[in-house]
Amino acid sequence: MNTSVLVSSPTAIGVEISDKALRVSLADGRVVSVPISWFPRLSHALPRHRAIWELIGGGHGIHWPELDEDISVEGLLAGQPSGEGAKSFAKWKKWYQSRSKR
């Protein structure tokens, strides 16, 4: 049986977000693009809040402080959409709507 081993742990160096896609540039030259609909917090957020992100863990993850959202590079490469449940998302959406009115 053959098994594959991850030789290096990929890191992000840049992020672009549109109304349709999240694109993450990796240090090894790859660009990963996934539908923004995979991440309800991003897809329901205002563009100005989506634009505020930071790399965390040495580029192993991306954090949106205005949205309380974290996405790992490893998860993106594995094709894993958000695992947030409906109850959690509804709570977040209520919180987000109340604070984005400011």
Protein Blocks (a to p, Z undefined) as FASTA:
>chain_A
ZZdddfbacddfbdcddfkbccdddfkopacdddfklmmmlmmpcfklmmpccdeehhpa
ccdfknopacdfklmmnopacfbdfklmmmmmmmmmmmmmZZ
